[in-house]
Amino acid sequence: MSLITAAISGAVVMALEVVAFRLYAPYFGYSIYVWGSMISVVMLALALGYGFGGRLADRSTTSAPLYTVILGSAIYQLVIVFAGRPLLAALSGWGDFTGTVTATLVIFAPPMTALAGVGPYVIRLLARAGDVGATAGLVYAASTGGSMVGVLAVSFFLLPQFGTQATLEVLCLATAVIAVAGLAARNRNAATALVPFALLMAVPKFSWSNDTIWTNESAYNLIRVAHQGKRLVLLLNSRDSVHTVRDESSNWTGFYYDDFALGPLLVPARSVMVLGMGGGGSIQASRITAPETAIDAVEIDGKVVDAAQRFFGIHADPHLRIHVADARPWLKRNRGPYDIVQVDLYHGGPYVPFYLTTVEFFRLVRSRMSNDGVVMMNVFDVGSQQEVLAAMVATLKQVYPSVMVLPAGYFSNKMVLAFTRPQTLDSVRARLRAIEGNNPWQALARKSAAEITEPSVQPGAIVLTDDRAPVEEMTRRMLSK
């Protein structure tokens, strides 16, 4: 029984850690800073738990105090199942460090501290003179094995299949069951301690705002589709992280997605590769000016693809192939060539995965392109120093002979254009101004011709590489200012 207790306690601790990162996403974002802040507090809780468990074990002669502490952890988790999200909503304005640290101290540190004390206590129960080392090794092996099972079960089954709320309920119930089983070995009436956990059946389901029409949860994202006025929007993880906009009264959105329609006006558009499909906003835009173009769209999250098909009119057809895969590994397996590459790779907020911003990544992209092609990359930068944009320009210029920038949409997005063939700013402007005819994209082309620039590499701009790509640090600095 003691080894089973150690294994289940280890499983619950690690599972709670995984769930915490997902639970925090709508309130603090999905960055490495949230992850790092949360882990630091978890490690503090574990350290305190180890010390507490050892002292409690030395003062006890039976297992009753151990299982009482585990039951206390379960009761605390029961309270958090009800109170966790309102507390996170109250802390959401505190930032990704202060808010995350405070939330972890209040929500996860107490039950984790209690469960961390199981290991030392079980060692004290099982150890006999002369074999303390072997007993300690056996207990920590059981706990570590349980931790592995907990991480895998939550990551590959519970979270994707049932969601964050249900996973928290399962972990709470598992903690309660092991506690009551241990107490019942000495007192049969201990089974009544499970009665309060019937409240888990009454936990209110987490709900988004009233404009929400569909939600889902995957291994990668919390996914939401909502109406905002006449617009249909796709949001991932954060409440404000819009990844696709569809105007139900027009093909145009007024956001940066519209600028992807310029690609077929700048280079021959026989084939397009979309890295980061989302709800397909860039596909819709490019089809306005080149409806017959062959498109390969890559999206890491199959449930985001489901949302694109259900609500945004994106369906595989003879001209569109959809691939559920991570962009960079997919690129290594597929040769192209492509005339236009659309890059819009954000993971539920303003942060872009670092390995999709580097010289090595763009060299791989270039190797899959034709000799008269263009990369069109959405870059979000609200900072006065434009540090993120400067780094992207400096990085792209390591690979492409001509790099230009276009303000895009209502907010601080920039459309960065990187050409495989040398181009002059005047020639690109002339191409855009030459668009004629009674068509809806002429105004966009003329506006873009007036606003496009060819920036030089700023002094001190960082060239991002696989070895060093502090794009998350720059993004956090940009947001803080």
Residue pairs with C-beta under 8 A, 6 or more apart in sequence:
1 181
1 182
1 185
2 63
2 122
2 125
2 126
2 139
3 122
3 126
3 138
3 139
3 142
4 142
4 178
5 66
5 67
5 70
5 118
5 122
5 178
5 182
6 118
6 119
6 122
6 139
6 142
6 143
6 146
7 142
7 143
7 145
7 146
7 149
8 146
8 174
8 175
8 178
9 70
9 115
9 116
9 118
9 119
9 143
9 146
9 175
9 178
10 118
10 119
10 142
10 143
10 144
10 145
10 146
10 147
10 150
11 146
11 147
11 149
11 150
11 153
11 174
12 115
12 150
12 171
12 174
12 175
13 46
13 112
13 115
13 116
13 147
13 150
14 147
14 148
14 150
14 151
15 150
15 151
15 153
15 154
15 158
15 167
15 171
16 108
16 111
16 112
16 171
17 38
17 39
17 42
17 108
17 112
18 150
18 151
18 154
18 155
18 159
19 154
19 159
19 164
19 167
19 168
19 171
20 38
20 42
20 104
20 107
20 108
21 30
21 34
21 35
21 38
22 159
22 164
22 222
23 84
23 85
23 88
23 164
23 168
24 34
24 38
24 88
24 100
24 103
25 34
25 222
25 237
25 238
25 348
26 88
26 222
26 237
26 238
26 239
27 88
27 89
27 91
27 92
27 99
27 103
28 34
28 92
28 95
28 96
28 99
28 100
28 103
29 96
29 237
29 238
29 348
29 349
29 350
29 351
30 237
30 238
30 347
30 348
30 349
30 351
31 96
31 349
31 351
31 472
31 475
31 476
32 351
32 472
33 96
33 97
33 100
33 472
33 476
34 96
34 100
37 96
37 97
37 100
37 101
37 104
38 100
38 101
38 104
38 108
40 101
41 100
41 101
41 104
41 105
41 108
41 109
42 104
42 108
42 109
42 112
44 109
45 108
45 109
45 110
45 112
45 113
45 116
46 112
46 113
46 116
47 116
48 113
48 116
49 112
49 113
49 114
49 115
49 116
49 117
50 116
50 117
50 119
50 120
52 113
52 116
52 117
53 116
53 117
53 118
53 119
53 120
53 121
54 117
54 120
54 121
54 124
56 65
56 66
56 69
56 117
56 121
57 66
57 120
57 121
57 123
57 124
57 125
58 124
60 66
60 121
60 124
62 186
63 121
63 125
63 182
63 185
63 186
64 183
64 186
65 121
66 117
66 118
66 121
66 122
66 125
66 182
67 178
67 179
67 180
67 182
67 183
68 179
68 183
69 114
69 117
70 114
70 115
70 118
70 175
70 178
70 179
70 182
71 176
71 179
71 180
71 183
71 193
72 114
73 110
73 111
73 112
73 114
73 115
73 175
73 179
74 111
74 172
74 173
74 175
74 176
74 179
74 197
75 176
75 196
76 110
76 111
76 114
77 111
77 168
77 171
77 172
77 175
78 172
78 176
78 196
78 197
78 199
78 200
80 107
80 108
80 111
80 168
81 165
81 168
81 169
81 172
81 200
81 203
82 199
82 203
82 204
84 107
84 168
85 206
87 103
87 106
87 107
88 103
88 107
91 99
91 102
91 103
92 99
93 99
94 102
96 476
111 175
115 175
118 143
119 139
119 140
119 143
122 139
123 132
123 135
123 136
123 139
126 135
126 138
126 139
127 135
127 136
128 135
154 167
155 219
156 219
158 166
158 167
158 170
159 167
159 217
159 219
160 217
160 218
160 219
162 170
163 217
164 206
164 217
164 222
165 203
165 205
165 206
169 200
169 203
172 197
172 200
173 197
173 200
176 193
176 194
176 197
177 194
179 193
180 190
180 191
180 193
180 194
183 190
183 193
184 190
184 191
208 215
208 224
208 226
208 239
209 226
209 239
211 226
211 227
211 228
212 224
212 225
212 226
213 225
213 226
213 227
213 311
214 224
214 225
214 307
214 310
214 311
215 222
215 223
215 224
215 225
216 223
216 303
216 306
216 307
217 223
217 303
218 301
218 302
218 303
218 304
219 301
220 300
220 301
220 304
220 347
221 236
221 237
221 301
221 303
221 304
221 347
221 348
222 236
222 237
222 348
223 234
223 235
223 236
223 301
223 303
223 304
223 307
224 234
224 235
224 236
225 232
225 233
225 234
225 235
225 307
225 310
225 311
226 232
226 233
226 235
227 233
230 247
230 248
230 249
231 245
231 246
231 247
231 248
231 253
232 245
232 246
232 248
232 311
232 312
233 242
233 244
233 245
233 246
234 242
234 243
234 244
234 245
234 278
234 279
234 304
234 307
234 308
234 311
234 312
235 241
235 242
235 243
236 243
236 278
236 304
236 347
236 348
236 349
237 347
237 348
237 349
238 348
238 349
241 346
241 348
241 349
241 350
243 278
243 279
243 304
243 346
243 348
244 257
244 278
244 279
244 280
244 281
244 308
244 312
245 253
245 255
245 257
245 281
246 253
246 279
246 281
246 284
246 311
246 312
246 313
247 253
247 254
251 284
251 285
251 288
251 440
252 258
252 440
252 444
253 281
253 409
254 409
254 410
255 281
255 408
255 409
255 410
255 411
255 413
256 378
256 408
256 409
256 411
256 413
256 415
257 281
257 282
257 284
257 285
257 409
258 285
258 408
258 409
258 444
259 285
259 376
259 406
259 408
259 409
259 415
259 444
259 448
260 281
260 282
260 285
260 286
260 342
260 376
260 415
261 285
261 286
261 288
261 289
261 441
261 444
262 289
262 376
262 406
262 415
262 432
262 441
262 444
262 445
262 448
263 269
263 272
263 286
263 289
263 290
263 340
263 342
263 374
263 376
264 286
264 289
264 290
264 293
264 340
265 289
265 431
265 432
265 435
265 441
265 445
266 374
266 417
266 428
266 431
266 432
267 339
267 340
267 372
267 373
267 374
267 419
268 339
268 370
268 372
269 286
269 289
269 290
269 293
269 339
269 340
270 293
270 294
270 339
270 370
271 293
271 294
271 295
271 296
271 336
271 337
271 338
271 339
271 340
271 370
272 286
272 290
272 293
272 294
272 295
272 296
272 338
272 339
272 340
272 341
272 342
273 295
273 296
273 297
273 298
273 336
273 338
273 340
273 341
273 342
273 368
274 282
274 283
274 295
274 296
274 297
274 298
274 342
274 344
275 298
275 327
275 331
275 341
275 342
275 343
275 344
275 345
275 356
275 365
276 298
276 299
276 327
276 342
276 343
276 344
276 345
276 346
277 283
277 297
277 298
277 299
277 304
277 305
277 308
277 314
277 322
278 299
278 304
278 308
278 344
279 304
279 307
279 308
279 311
279 312
279 314
280 297
280 308
280 312
280 313
280 314
281 312
282 342
282 344
282 376
283 295
283 297
283 314
283 320
284 312
284 313
284 314
286 293
286 295
286 340
286 342
287 293
288 440
288 441
289 441
291 319
292 319
293 319
293 340
294 319
295 319
295 320
295 321
296 321
296 323
296 334
296 338
297 314
297 320
297 321
297 322
297 323
298 323
298 325
298 327
298 330
299 305
299 308
299 322
299 323
299 324
299 325
300 324
300 325
300 326
300 327
301 324
302 324
305 314
305 322
305 324
308 314
309 315
314 320
314 322
316 322
323 330
327 345
327 356
328 355
328 356
328 361
328 364
331 364
331 365
331 368
332 364
334 368
335 368
336 367
336 368
336 369
336 370
337 368
337 369
337 370
337 373
338 368
338 369
338 370
338 373
339 369
339 370
339 372
339 373
339 374
340 373
340 374
340 375
340 376
341 365
341 368
341 369
341 373
341 374
341 375
341 376
342 376
342 377
343 356
343 365
343 375
343 376
343 377
343 378
344 377
344 378
345 352
345 353
345 356
346 352
346 378
346 380
347 353
350 380
350 475
350 478
350 479
351 471
351 472
351 475
352 471
352 475
354 464
354 469
354 470
354 471
354 472
355 361
355 466
355 469
357 391
357 392
357 395
357 464
357 469
357 471
358 395
358 464
358 465
358 466
358 469
359 395
359 398
359 399
359 463
359 464
359 465
359 466
360 465
360 466
361 466
362 375
362 395
362 396
362 398
362 399
362 400
362 418
363 399
365 375
365 399
366 399
366 400
366 420
369 375
369 420
370 420
371 420
371 421
372 420
372 421
373 419
373 420
373 421
374 417
374 418
374 419
374 420
375 396
375 400
375 416
375 417
375 418
375 419
376 415
376 416
376 417
377 392
377 396
377 415
377 416
377 418
378 408
378 413
378 414
378 415
378 416
379 388
379 389
379 392
379 413
379 414
379 415
379 416
380 388
380 411
380 412
380 413
380 414
381 387
381 388
381 389
381 412
381 414
381 478
382 411
382 412
382 478
382 479
383 477
383 478
383 481
384 481
385 478
385 481
387 461
387 474
387 477
387 478
388 471
388 474
388 475
388 478
389 405
389 414
389 416
390 455
390 457
390 458
390 461
391 461
391 462
391 463
391 464
391 471
391 474
392 416
392 464
393 403
393 405
393 416
393 455
393 457
393 458
393 461
394 457
394 458
394 461
394 462
394 463
395 463
395 464
396 403
396 416
396 418
397 403
397 457
398 463
399 418
400 418
400 419
400 420
401 419
401 420
401 421
401 422
401 423
402 418
402 419
402 421
402 422
402 423
402 424
402 454
403 416
403 417
403 418
403 419
403 454
403 455
404 416
404 417
404 419
404 423
404 425
404 428
404 452
404 453
404 454
404 455
405 414
405 415
405 416
405 417
405 452
405 453
405 454
405 455
406 414
406 415
406 416
406 417
406 448
406 451
406 452
406 453
407 413
407 414
407 415
407 451
408 414
408 415
417 428
417 452
425 452
425 453
425 454
428 449
428 452
429 449
429 452
430 449
432 445
432 446
432 448
432 449
432 452
433 445
433 446
433 449
435 441
435 442
435 445
435 446
436 442
462 468
462 470
462 474
464 470
464 471
